[in-house]
C-alpha cells in the first residue's frame, strides 16, 4: 500500500466487499487504522448505496429464530431473479427479533423477559447493548413502536421508543404539554382519544433514556422504519372511528414532531398501511384491486405527491393451493391486503414485494408482470422477517 499514490489507495479499497476489508484489518496496525477511518468508511458506504439494495432476513419460529442471513442479487448470474444469502454470525444474546437497519447497523430487540435493545454490525461484529427504559409503572405499557437513526448534527445514533397505555377519556387533558413538540392543534376528535403515548429517546452511548413527554396520538406499527431527510416517519391516527390516516415525522436533530402533508388524492376508502423509502417519502395504500404507491417528489410539499405505481393482485406460487384443480375463485387464491408489503425499488425499476412473510416477488412496472424470487437458503419454506440493509464498516462510538 505504501508504494501506491496516497489518493489512489481509498479509491481501490472502497471497491472491495465488506468481508475482505474486515479481514484486512488483521494485516497490520496501519491497515486497521486506515479501514477504521471515518472518511474511508463513508466513502465505501456511498459506493454500497449506489448498488442494488441488500437485505437482512431472520427466520421466524423456533428452533432457528436466532439466526440472521444477508441477502443480495450480486452473486448469481441470473441477477434479479435469485437472491443469494449468507448466514451471519450473531451476537451472544438471548432470543431477539429484527427491528430495523440504518447505515449498516441493525437494531435488535430481545424477546421476553428482558425486552432490551442492541445495536449490531453483522459484518464487523461490533455490538452494544442499550440500557433499559426505567418507568414508574412499566406494567401499564401495552406496546410500542421503535425508530433508529443518525443525528446529522452530532453524528450520534439515537433510538426512539413510543410506548402506549390505555387511559380513559376523562383523564386525558384538553391540551397536552410536550417538551420540544410541534403538532397540529388538538381538536375534539383528538381529545376524545382513549390511547395515550409516551415518548422516550436514547442517544446511543448515553447511560439513560430521556422522557420527552406524552401525547394523544397513536402511531401505527410498521414492519420497517422510514428515515427520510434525517427524520423518522410513522403513520398515525387519533383513536376515533373512521379517523383519517396521517403522517408524523420526528426530527432526530432537534427532537421535534411535526405533521407531514398526506397525499389527499388517495380515495377515502383506501387507507395507508405503510410508508416506504425510495429516496423520497412514499406511501402505500391498497384495496381489493391491488396496491398504489404514492411518492412525495419534494419533501414536505403537499402538491408534490404523485401516484407513481399501480400494482395488481397476484399470489406467489409458494402460497397457492396444492390442488391445481381448485377454482381460482377459491378464497385461498386471494391474500389479505395487509399481507403484502413493498420493500424497495431495484435499479432495474422492478418493485420488490414481500407476501405474508413467506415469499418475495419482483414486479416489473413496465411489462406489468410478476416474477417469483428464488431465495437460496435453507428454511425459506418457513416464515421470515426482512429489512432493507446497506452493509457498511460503521461502528458505534460509546464515548
C-alpha positions in Angstrom: 0.0 0.0 0.0 2.9 2.3 0.7 4.0 2.0 -3.0 0.8 3.5 -4.3 -0.1 7.2 -4.6 -1.9 8.2 -1.4 -5.1 9.3 -3.2 -5.3 6.0 -5.1 -5.5 3.8 -2.0 -9.0 4.7 -0.8 -10.3 4.5 -4.4 -9.1 0.9 -4.7 -10.1 -0.3 -1.2 -13.6 1.4 -1.4 -14.5 -1.0 -4.2 -13.7 -4.1 -2.1 -16.5 -6.1 -0.4 -17.0 -5.7 3.3 -15.7 -9.2 4.3 -12.4 -8.6 2.5 -12.0 -5.3 4.3 -12.8 -6.8 7.7 -10.2 -9.5 7.1 -7.6 -6.9 6.0 -7.8 -5.2 9.4 -5.6 -8.1 10.7 -2.8 -7.4 8.3 -1.1 -4.7 10.3 -1.9 -1.7 12.6 -1.7 0.8 9.7 -4.3 -1.1 7.7 -6.6 -1.3 10.8 -6.3 2.4 11.4 -7.0 3.2 7.8 -10.1 1.0 7.5 -11.5 2.5 10.7 -11.0 6.0 9.4 -14.5 7.6 9.2 -13.7 9.3 5.9 -12.9 6.0 4.3 -16.0 4.3 6.0 -18.2 7.0 4.5 -16.6 6.7 1.0 -17.1 2.9 1.0 -20.7 3.3 2.2 -21.6 5.7 -0.6 -20.4 3.2 -3.1 -22.6 0.5 -1.5 -25.6 2.7 -1.7 -25.2 3.1 -5.5 -25.7 -0.7 -5.8 -28.9 -2.6 -5.6 -30.1 -2.8 -2.0 -29.3 -5.8 0.1 -31.3 -7.3 2.9 -31.2 -8.9 6.3 -33.5 -11.8 6.9 -34.5 -13.6 10.1 -36.2 -16.9 10.2 -39.4 -16.8 12.3 -40.1 -19.7 14.6 -38.1 -22.0 16.8 -35.6 -23.5 17.0 -33.8 -21.3 14.4 -35.3 -17.9 15.2 -32.0 -16.6 16.5 -30.4 -16.6 13.0 -29.7 -13.8 10.6 -29.0 -14.0 6.8 -27.6 -11.4 4.5 -29.1 -11.5 1.0 -28.4 -9.7 -2.3 -28.6 -10.2 -6.0 -25.0 -9.6 -6.9 -23.6 -13.2 -6.6 -25.8 -15.0 -9.2 -25.6 -14.9 -13.0 -29.4 -14.6 -13.2 -29.2 -11.3 -11.4 -32.5 -10.1 -10.1 -34.4 -13.4 -10.1 -32.3 -15.1 -7.4 -31.3 -13.8 -4.0 -28.1 -15.2 -2.7 -28.0 -15.4 1.1 -25.1 -15.8 3.6 -25.5 -16.9 7.2 -24.3 -14.3 9.6 -22.6 -14.5 12.9 -25.0 -13.2 15.7 -24.1 -11.6 19.0 -24.1 -13.7 22.1 -27.6 -12.6 23.2 -30.8 -14.1 24.4 -33.7 -14.5 21.9 -34.2 -11.5 19.7 -36.1 -10.2 16.8 -35.0 -7.9 14.0 -36.3 -4.3 14.3 -34.6 -2.1 11.7 -31.4 -1.1 9.8 -29.6 2.2 9.5 -26.2 2.8 7.9 -25.2 -0.8 8.1 -26.2 -1.1 11.8 -29.0 -3.3 13.0 -31.4 -2.6 15.8 -32.3 -5.9 17.6 -34.9 -6.3 20.4 -34.6 -9.1 22.9 -37.8 -11.0 23.4 -39.4 -11.9 26.7 -38.4 -11.5 29.5 -35.8 -8.8 29.1 -37.2 -6.7 26.2 -33.8 -5.0 25.9 -32.2 -3.5 22.7 -28.9 -4.0 21.0 -27.2 -2.2 18.1 -25.1 -4.6 16.0 -23.0 -4.5 12.8 -23.2 -8.1 11.4 -20.0 -7.8 9.4 -17.6 -6.1 11.9 -19.5 -8.0 14.7 -19.3 -4.9 16.9 -22.4 -4.6 19.1 -23.6 -2.6 22.1 -26.4 -3.5 24.5 -28.6 -0.4 25.3 -29.8 0.5 28.8 -33.4 -0.3 29.6 -36.1 2.3 30.0 -36.9 3.0 33.6 -40.5 3.9 34.2 -42.6 4.5 37.3 -45.1 1.8 36.2 -43.7 -0.4 33.4 -46.7 -2.8 33.7 -49.0 -0.1 32.4 -47.4 0.0 28.9 -49.3 -2.1 26.3 -47.0 -1.9 23.3 -44.6 0.3 21.5 -43.1 1.3 18.2 -39.3 1.9 17.7 -37.2 4.2 15.5 -33.4 4.2 15.0 -31.3 6.7 13.1 -28.4 9.1 13.0 -28.5 12.6 14.3 -26.8 14.6 11.4 -25.6 17.4 13.7 -23.8 15.3 16.4 -23.2 12.2 14.3 -24.6 10.2 17.2 -27.2 7.4 16.7 -30.5 7.7 18.5 -33.3 5.3 19.4 -36.8 6.5 19.8 -39.5 4.4 21.5 -43.2 5.4 21.6 -45.0 3.4 24.3 -48.7 3.2 24.8 -51.0 2.6 27.7 -54.8 2.6 27.9 -56.4 5.6 29.6 -59.9 6.8 30.0 -61.3 9.9 28.2 -61.8 11.7 31.5 -58.1 11.5 32.4 -56.8 12.9 29.0 -56.2 16.7 29.3 -57.6 19.0 26.7 -54.1 20.2 25.9 -51.0 18.1 26.4 -47.8 20.0 27.1 -44.9 18.2 25.5 -41.3 19.4 25.5 -40.0 20.3 22.1 -43.0 19.0 20.1 -44.7 20.9 17.2 -48.0 19.4 16.4 -51.4 20.3 15.0 -53.9 21.9 17.5 -55.9 19.3 19.4 -59.4 19.0 18.1 -62.3 17.4 19.8 -61.6 14.2 18.0 -58.0 14.1 19.3 -59.2 15.0 22.8 -61.6 12.0 22.9 -58.8 9.6 22.3 -58.6 6.6 24.7 -54.9 6.0 23.9 -52.0 7.9 25.4 -48.4 7.5 24.2 -45.2 8.3 26.0 -42.0 9.1 24.0 -38.5 8.1 25.2 -35.3 8.8 23.4 -31.7 7.5 23.9 -28.5 8.8 22.4 -26.5 5.6 21.9 -23.6 5.6 24.2 -25.5 7.5 26.9 -26.4 5.7 30.2 -30.1 6.7 30.4 -33.2 7.4 28.3 -34.8 10.7 28.3 -38.6 11.1 28.5 -40.0 13.7 26.0 -43.5 13.6 27.4 -46.9 12.3 26.4 -49.3 13.0 23.6 -52.7 11.7 22.4 -51.7 10.2 19.1 -51.4 6.6 18.1 -48.6 5.5 15.7 -49.4 2.6 13.5 -46.9 -0.3 14.0 -44.9 -0.8 10.8 -42.6 -3.7 9.8 -39.8 -1.4 8.9 -38.9 2.2 9.7 -38.8 5.1 7.3 -35.9 7.5 7.6 -36.0 10.4 5.1 -34.3 13.8 5.4 -32.9 12.8 8.8 -36.4 12.3 10.1 -38.2 9.2 11.2 -41.8 8.8 9.9 -44.8 7.0 11.1 -48.5 6.7 10.1 -50.6 7.9 13.0 -54.2 8.4 13.7 -56.4 9.7 16.6 -58.1 6.8 18.3 -61.5 7.6 16.8 -63.8 5.7 14.5 -63.2 6.4 10.7 -60.2 8.7 11.5 -58.1 9.7 8.6 -54.6 8.3 8.4 -51.9 11.0 8.8 -48.1 11.1 8.7 -45.9 12.3 11.6 -42.2 13.0 11.4 -39.6 13.1 14.2 -36.5 15.2 13.6 -33.5 13.4 15.1 -31.6 16.6 15.4 -34.0 18.9 17.2 -36.2 16.1 18.6 -39.4 17.6 17.4 -42.5 16.0 16.0 -44.3 17.6 13.0 -47.1 16.5 10.8 -46.2 15.9 7.1 -48.8 16.6 4.4 -50.6 13.4 3.3 -51.4 12.5 -0.3 -55.0 13.8 -0.3 -55.6 12.4 -3.7 -55.9 8.9 -2.3 -59.6 8.0 -2.2 -61.2 7.9 1.2 -61.8 4.1 1.1 -58.1 3.4 0.7 -56.2 3.6 4.0 -52.4 3.8 4.4 -50.9 0.6 5.5 -47.2 1.5 5.5 -44.6 4.0 4.3 -41.7 3.0 2.1 -38.5 4.7 1.2 -37.0 5.2 -2.3 -35.0 8.4 -1.8 -38.3 10.2 -1.4 -41.0 9.8 1.2 -43.5 7.3 -0.2 -46.9 5.8 0.9 -48.6 2.6 0.1 -52.4 2.1 0.0 -54.4 -0.8 -1.1 -57.9 -2.2 -1.8 -59.2 -5.4 -3.4 -57.8 -4.3 -6.8 -54.2 -4.1 -5.7 -51.7 -1.6 -4.4 -51.0 2.1 -5.2 -47.6 3.7 -4.4 -47.6 7.4 -4.0 -44.3 9.4 -3.9 -43.6 12.8 -2.5 -41.2 14.3 -5.0 -40.4 17.4 -3.0 -40.3 16.8 0.7 -43.0 18.4 2.9 -44.8 19.8 -0.2 -48.3 18.5 -0.4 -48.7 19.3 -4.1 -45.7 17.1 -4.9 -47.4 13.8 -4.1 -48.0 11.7 -7.3 -49.3 8.2 -7.9 -46.3 6.6 -9.4 -47.2 2.9 -9.5 -50.4 0.8 -9.5 -49.8 -2.9 -8.9 -52.5 -5.5 -9.5 -53.3 -8.6 -7.5 -51.0 -11.7 -7.5 -50.4 -14.8 -5.5 -46.9 -16.3 -5.4 -46.6 -20.0 -6.3 -45.5 -20.9 -2.8 -48.8 -19.6 -1.4 -51.1 -21.1 -4.0 -53.2 -24.2 -3.1 -51.6 -27.5 -3.9 -54.7 -28.8 -5.6 -54.4 -27.3 -9.1 -58.0 -28.4 -9.9 -59.4 -25.9 -7.4 -61.2 -23.0 -8.8 -59.3 -19.7 -9.0 -62.3 -18.2 -7.2 -61.3 -20.1 -4.1 -60.6 -17.6 -1.3 -57.2 -19.1 -0.7 -56.1 -17.6 -4.0 -56.6 -14.1 -2.6 -54.4 -12.6 0.0 -55.5 -10.1 2.6 -54.2 -6.7 1.6 -52.3 -6.3 4.8 -50.2 -9.4 4.0 -48.4 -7.7 1.1 -45.5 -5.3 1.8 -43.5 -3.1 -0.6 -39.8 -3.4 0.3 -38.0 -1.2 -2.3 -37.3 -0.4 -5.9 -34.4 -2.0 -7.6 -32.0 -0.3 -10.1 -33.8 -2.2 -12.9 -37.0 -0.4 -12.0 -38.6 -3.5 -10.5 -40.6 -3.3 -7.3 -39.6 -5.9 -4.6 -42.7 -7.2 -2.7 -43.0 -9.4 0.3 -46.0 -11.7 0.7 -47.2 -12.9 4.1 -43.6 -13.2 5.5 -43.1 -16.2 3.2 -42.5 -15.2 -0.4 -40.6 -12.5 -2.3 -41.7 -11.2 -5.7 -40.4 -8.7 -8.2 -43.0 -6.7 -10.1 -42.0 -5.2 -13.4 -44.0 -2.0 -13.8 -43.1 -1.7 -17.5 -44.3 -5.1 -18.6 -46.8 -5.4 -15.6 -45.7 -8.9 -14.8 -44.6 -10.7 -11.6 -41.5 -12.8 -11.1 -41.3 -15.1 -8.1 -38.0 -14.7 -6.4 -35.9 -17.7 -5.5 -34.1 -17.3 -2.2 -31.2 -19.6 -1.7 -31.1 -20.6 2.0 -32.4 -23.5 3.9 -35.6 -22.7 5.8 -37.2 -20.4 3.2 -40.3 -22.7 3.3 -40.8 -21.2 6.8 -41.7 -17.6 7.6 -39.1 -14.8 7.8 -38.7 -11.2 8.6 -36.8 -9.0 6.2 -35.4 -5.4 6.2 -33.6 -3.5 3.5 -29.9 -3.1 4.5 -26.8 -1.5 3.2 -23.7 -3.2 4.5 -21.1 -0.9 6.0 -18.0 -0.7 8.2 -19.8 1.7 10.6 -19.4 1.2 14.3 -20.9 2.7 17.4 -18.8 5.3 19.3 -19.6 4.8 23.0 -17.8 7.9 24.3 
